[in-house]
């Protein structure tokens, strides 16, 4: 599938990203917006730099070029990425190269590895709306909250208008690629739950996928390293460095090179925890209807929790032990309502989890 980009991106920048052949060792952090992209990037950055911290870059996009914006920012996709200079190595090359994109998996040229992340569509909806409203974007600014927005403009979330895709199409492709060794999918809620454990389950999996797992560390060194990385990717630490995650690099380079069609408006992607919008029954039912209509026939899962559980099991399963889930089935209305009884028990659990979330 071809790239579909934001109105800021020049045709040249789009074409370069669309046609560029990434290296087999490259990793693309690929996600639907507001599903934990920045968090995932930060985890990857601290793992590959041996917990370097935040002193080596002014904006994460300097270290992780956003594929479709790269040319407009003066970034050459063939270039190496460099870390903080040291006395021993004044120009350390970082491995692997890491990129970001909100395109579909099918739009990314094959060859590189893709690290994806998925998140509960309900939480994603609230986060997406709040982020766009904070930017005073047309189609968002005029609505009070996510409930009013989705009641009036559902196509902006569920249609084909955000980076040329929607959350359902993105999640369908992630599911279809679940057995592709070049694709690894994290579950936001699972990563969050592992935070209390210094991410001891997730960090080794991510390190190995990135290709930067240090086999020379002993157990105590590994434990100390993971604790340090866990501290660096916490909400409090990222909030201290909020200006590293606001896209000001894209805005400044857009002004400098004059290639972009429009200048990106910087906005913080890491925020202090605030009171989240409570979704109404009508909004929740709309999300459930969307899932059953668009996801169940393709995945066989009647709700996000089933889908996320299956992906989490695959994330940690040995290749020989991985079980291919059943073929997609169509679920009756009665069966759908039965599954919704289970969903009624989830809001309180999700609220407790979200209160611990490091960031969006």
C-alpha positions as CSV (number, residue, x, y, z in Angstrom):
1,X,0.0,0.0,0.0
2,X,1.2,3.5,-0.8
3,X,2.0,6.1,1.8
4,X,-0.7,8.6,2.8
5,X,0.8,11.5,4.7
6,X,-0.2,14.6,6.7
7,X,-0.8,17.9,4.7
8,X,2.6,19.2,6.1
9,X,4.7,16.7,4.2
10,X,6.0,17.6,0.7
11,X,5.6,15.2,-2.2
12,X,9.4,14.8,-2.4
13,X,9.6,13.8,1.3
14,X,6.7,11.3,0.8
15,X,8.3,9.8,-2.3
16,X,11.7,9.3,-0.6
17,X,10.2,7.6,2.4
18,X,7.9,5.5,0.3
19,X,10.6,4.2,-1.9
20,X,13.5,4.0,0.5
21,X,14.8,0.5,1.2
22,X,15.7,0.2,4.9
23,X,18.4,-2.0,6.1
24,X,17.7,-5.5,7.6
25,X,19.0,-4.2,10.9
26,X,16.9,-1.1,10.9
27,X,13.9,-0.9,13.3
28,X,10.7,1.1,12.6
29,X,8.6,1.9,15.6
30,X,5.2,1.6,14.0
31,X,1.9,2.5,15.6
32,X,-1.5,4.2,15.4
33,X,-1.2,7.7,16.9
34,X,-1.5,7.9,20.7
35,X,-1.0,4.2,21.4
36,X,2.3,4.6,23.2
37,X,4.6,5.5,20.3
38,X,6.8,8.0,22.3
39,X,7.0,5.6,25.2
40,X,8.2,2.8,22.9
41,X,10.7,5.0,21.2
42,X,12.1,6.1,24.6
43,X,12.4,2.5,25.8
44,X,14.2,1.6,22.6
45,X,16.5,4.6,22.8
46,X,17.6,3.9,26.4
47,X,18.1,0.2,25.7
48,X,20.3,0.8,22.6
49,X,22.4,3.6,24.3
50,X,23.1,1.7,27.5
51,X,20.8,4.1,29.5
52,X,22.5,7.2,28.1
53,X,19.7,9.5,29.4
54,X,18.5,12.6,27.6
55,X,21.6,14.7,27.3
56,X,22.5,13.5,23.8
57,X,19.6,14.8,21.8
58,X,17.4,17.9,21.7
59,X,14.4,16.1,20.2
60,X,13.8,12.4,19.9
61,X,13.2,12.9,16.1
62,X,16.9,13.7,15.7
63,X,17.7,10.2,16.9
64,X,14.6,8.5,15.4
65,X,13.8,10.1,12.0
66,X,10.1,10.1,11.3
67,X,10.2,8.5,7.9
68,X,7.7,10.6,6.0
69,X,9.1,13.9,7.5
70,X,12.8,13.1,7.1
71,X,13.6,14.8,3.8
72,X,11.7,17.9,4.8
73,X,13.8,18.0,8.0
74,X,17.0,17.7,6.1
75,X,17.6,14.2,7.2
76,X,19.2,11.7,4.8
77,X,17.8,8.2,5.4
78,X,21.1,6.7,4.4
79,X,23.0,8.5,7.2
80,X,24.2,6.8,10.4
81,X,22.8,7.9,13.8
82,X,25.3,9.1,16.3
83,X,25.2,9.0,20.1
84,X,26.9,11.1,22.7
85,X,30.6,11.5,22.1
86,X,33.0,10.1,24.7
87,X,36.8,10.3,25.1
88,X,37.1,6.8,23.8
89,X,34.7,7.3,20.9
90,X,34.0,10.9,19.7
91,X,31.5,9.7,17.1
92,X,29.7,6.6,18.4
93,X,27.4,5.1,15.8
94,X,24.2,3.9,17.4
95,X,22.9,0.4,16.6
96,X,20.3,-0.3,15.4
97,X,19.1,2.7,13.5
98,X,15.5,3.4,14.7
99,X,12.8,5.2,12.7
100,X,9.2,6.2,13.5
101,X,6.1,6.0,11.3
102,X,2.3,5.9,11.6
103,X,1.9,4.3,8.2
104,X,0.4,0.8,7.8
105,X,2.7,-2.2,7.9
106,X,1.9,-2.8,4.2
107,X,3.2,0.7,3.3
108,X,6.6,0.1,4.7
109,X,9.1,-1.4,2.3
110,X,10.0,-5.0,3.3
111,X,13.5,-5.6,4.7
112,X,13.6,-3.8,8.0
113,X,12.1,-4.9,11.3
114,X,8.9,-3.3,12.7
115,X,8.2,-2.9,16.4
116,X,4.5,-2.2,16.8
117,X,2.4,-1.3,19.8
118,X,-1.3,-1.5,20.3
119,X,-3.6,0.1,22.9
120,X,-7.2,-0.2,24.1
121,X,-9.2,1.8,21.4
122,X,-11.2,3.5,24.2
123,X,-8.0,5.0,25.8
124,X,-6.6,5.8,22.4
125,X,-9.7,7.7,21.5
126,X,-9.6,9.9,24.6
127,X,-5.8,10.5,24.2
128,X,-6.2,11.2,20.5
129,X,-9.0,13.7,21.0
130,X,-7.3,15.5,23.9
131,X,-4.0,15.8,21.9
132,X,-5.7,17.3,18.8
133,X,-7.9,19.6,20.8
134,X,-4.8,20.9,22.6
135,X,-3.6,21.9,19.1
136,X,-6.9,23.6,18.4
137,X,-7.2,21.5,15.3
138,X,-10.4,22.0,13.2
139,X,-12.8,19.1,13.7
140,X,-11.7,18.8,17.3
141,X,-11.5,22.3,18.9
142,X,-15.3,22.8,18.6
143,X,-16.2,19.8,20.7
144,X,-16.2,19.6,24.5
145,X,-14.8,16.0,24.9
146,X,-14.2,12.7,23.1
147,X,-17.9,11.7,23.5
148,X,-19.2,14.8,21.7
149,X,-16.5,14.5,19.1
150,X,-17.2,10.8,18.2
151,X,-21.0,11.5,18.1
152,X,-20.5,14.1,15.5
153,X,-17.3,13.2,13.6
154,X,-16.7,9.4,13.9
155,X,-15.0,9.3,10.5
156,X,-12.0,11.3,11.9
157,X,-11.2,8.4,14.2
158,X,-12.7,5.4,12.4
159,X,-12.5,6.5,8.8
160,X,-9.6,6.6,6.4
161,X,-8.4,10.1,7.3
162,X,-5.6,9.7,9.8
163,X,-2.3,9.0,8.0
164,X,-4.4,7.2,5.4
165,X,-5.6,4.6,7.8
166,X,-7.6,4.0,10.9
167,X,-7.1,2.1,14.1
168,X,-9.0,-1.0,12.9
169,X,-7.0,-1.3,9.7
170,X,-3.8,-0.8,11.6
171,X,-4.7,-3.5,14.2
172,X,-5.9,-5.9,11.5
173,X,-2.5,-5.7,9.7
174,X,-0.6,-6.1,13.0
175,X,-2.6,-9.3,13.7
176,X,-2.0,-10.6,10.2
177,X,1.7,-10.2,10.7
178,X,1.8,-11.9,14.1
179,X,4.0,-14.8,13.0
180,X,6.3,-12.6,10.8
181,X,9.8,-12.8,12.5
182,X,10.5,-9.2,11.4
183,X,7.5,-7.9,13.3
184,X,7.1,-7.7,17.0
185,X,4.0,-6.3,18.7
186,X,3.9,-4.8,22.2
187,X,0.7,-4.4,24.1
188,X,0.4,-1.0,25.9
189,X,-1.4,-2.4,28.9
190,X,1.1,-5.3,29.2
191,X,4.0,-3.0,29.1
192,X,2.4,-0.8,31.7
193,X,1.7,-3.7,34.0
194,X,5.4,-4.7,33.7
195,X,6.6,-1.3,34.8
196,X,6.2,-2.2,38.5
197,X,8.7,-5.1,37.7
198,X,11.3,-2.8,36.0
199,X,10.0,-4.2,32.7
200,X,12.0,-7.4,33.4
201,X,9.7,-9.4,31.0
202,X,9.6,-6.9,28.2
203,X,13.1,-5.4,28.1
204,X,14.9,-8.7,27.2
205,X,12.4,-9.3,24.4
206,X,12.8,-5.7,23.1
207,X,16.6,-5.8,23.4
208,X,16.9,-9.0,21.5
209,X,14.5,-7.8,18.7
210,X,16.5,-4.5,18.4
211,X,19.7,-6.6,18.2
212,X,21.4,-4.8,21.0
213,X,21.1,-7.4,23.8
214,X,24.4,-7.5,25.7
215,X,25.3,-11.1,26.3
216,X,28.3,-10.1,28.4
217,X,26.2,-8.7,31.3
218,X,25.8,-10.9,34.2
219,X,22.5,-11.2,36.1
220,X,23.2,-8.5,38.6
221,X,24.5,-6.1,35.9
222,X,21.4,-6.8,33.8
223,X,19.1,-6.1,36.8
224,X,20.9,-2.8,37.6
225,X,20.7,-1.8,33.9
226,X,16.9,-2.6,33.6
227,X,16.3,-0.6,36.8
228,X,18.1,2.4,35.4
229,X,16.3,2.2,32.1
230,X,12.9,1.8,33.9
231,X,13.7,5.0,35.9
232,X,14.6,6.9,32.7
233,X,11.3,5.9,30.9
234,X,9.0,6.7,33.9
235,X,6.4,9.4,33.5
236,X,8.1,11.6,36.0
237,X,11.5,11.5,34.2
238,X,9.9,12.0,30.8
239,X,7.9,14.9,32.1
240,X,11.1,16.5,33.2
241,X,12.3,16.2,29.6
242,X,9.0,17.0,28.0
243,X,10.7,19.3,25.4
244,X,12.5,16.3,23.9
245,X,9.1,14.9,22.7
246,X,7.2,17.8,21.2
247,X,8.2,17.8,17.5
248,X,9.9,21.1,17.7
249,X,12.7,19.7,15.6
250,X,10.3,19.1,12.7
251,X,9.0,22.6,13.0
252,X,12.4,24.2,13.1
253,X,13.8,22.2,10.2
254,X,10.6,22.9,8.3
255,X,11.4,26.6,8.7
256,X,15.1,26.1,7.9
257,X,14.8,24.1,4.7
258,X,11.5,25.4,3.4
259,X,10.6,22.0,2.0
260,X,7.5,21.2,4.0
261,X,4.1,22.3,2.7
262,X,3.1,23.4,6.2
263,X,5.0,23.9,9.4
264,X,4.3,21.3,12.1
265,X,2.9,22.9,15.3
266,X,4.9,21.6,18.3
267,X,2.9,20.1,21.1
268,X,3.9,18.1,24.2
269,X,3.4,14.3,23.9
270,X,4.3,13.7,27.5
271,X,2.0,15.2,30.1
272,X,1.4,15.2,33.8
273,X,-1.4,12.9,34.7
274,X,-4.8,14.6,34.5
275,X,-8.4,13.7,34.9
276,X,-9.4,11.6,31.9
277,X,-12.7,11.9,30.1
278,X,-15.2,9.3,31.1
279,X,-16.6,7.7,28.0
280,X,-20.4,7.5,27.9
281,X,-22.3,4.2,27.3
282,X,-23.1,5.4,23.8
283,X,-19.4,5.9,23.0
284,X,-18.4,2.6,24.5
285,X,-21.2,0.8,22.5
286,X,-20.0,2.6,19.3
287,X,-16.5,1.3,19.9
288,X,-17.8,-2.2,20.6
289,X,-19.9,-2.1,17.4
290,X,-16.8,-1.0,15.5
291,X,-14.8,-3.9,16.9
292,X,-17.4,-6.5,16.1
293,X,-17.9,-5.2,12.6
294,X,-14.3,-4.6,11.6
295,X,-12.1,-6.7,13.9
296,X,-14.0,-9.9,14.8
297,X,-14.3,-11.2,11.2
298,X,-10.6,-10.7,10.6
299,X,-9.2,-11.9,14.0
300,X,-11.8,-14.0,15.6
301,X,-11.6,-11.9,18.8
302,X,-14.8,-10.5,20.2
303,X,-13.1,-7.6,22.0
304,X,-9.8,-5.8,22.4
305,X,-8.9,-7.7,25.6
306,X,-9.0,-11.1,23.8
307,X,-6.9,-9.6,21.0
308,X,-4.4,-8.1,23.3
309,X,-4.1,-11.3,25.4
310,X,-3.4,-13.3,22.2
311,X,-0.7,-10.8,21.1
312,X,0.9,-10.8,24.5
313,X,1.1,-14.6,24.6
314,X,2.8,-14.6,21.2
315,X,5.2,-11.9,22.3
316,X,6.6,-14.2,25.0
317,X,6.1,-17.6,23.4
318,X,9.0,-19.6,22.1
319,X,8.7,-20.1,18.4
320,X,8.1,-23.8,18.8
321,X,5.4,-23.2,21.4
322,X,3.5,-20.5,19.6
323,X,0.0,-21.6,18.8
324,X,-1.8,-20.3,15.8
325,X,-5.2,-19.0,17.0
326,X,-8.3,-20.2,15.4
327,X,-9.5,-18.8,12.0
328,X,-11.6,-15.7,12.2
329,X,-15.3,-16.4,12.9
330,X,-18.4,-14.3,12.7
331,X,-20.0,-13.6,16.1
332,X,-23.8,-13.4,16.5
333,X,-25.5,-10.4,18.1
334,X,-26.4,-12.6,21.1
335,X,-22.8,-13.8,21.6
336,X,-21.7,-10.2,21.2
337,X,-23.9,-9.1,24.1
338,X,-22.7,-11.9,26.2
339,X,-19.1,-10.8,25.8
340,X,-20.1,-7.2,26.6
341,X,-21.0,-8.5,30.1
342,X,-17.4,-9.2,30.6
343,X,-16.4,-5.8,29.3
344,X,-18.6,-4.1,32.0
345,X,-16.0,-5.3,34.5
346,X,-13.1,-3.7,32.8
347,X,-13.4,0.1,33.2
348,X,-12.3,0.1,36.8
349,X,-9.4,-2.1,36.1
350,X,-8.4,0.1,33.2
351,X,-8.7,3.3,35.3
352,X,-6.4,1.8,37.9
353,X,-3.9,0.9,35.2
354,X,-4.1,4.2,33.4
355,X,-3.3,6.0,36.7
356,X,0.1,4.4,36.5
357,X,0.8,5.0,32.9
358,X,4.1,6.8,32.2
359,X,2.7,8.8,29.3
360,X,0.7,8.8,26.1
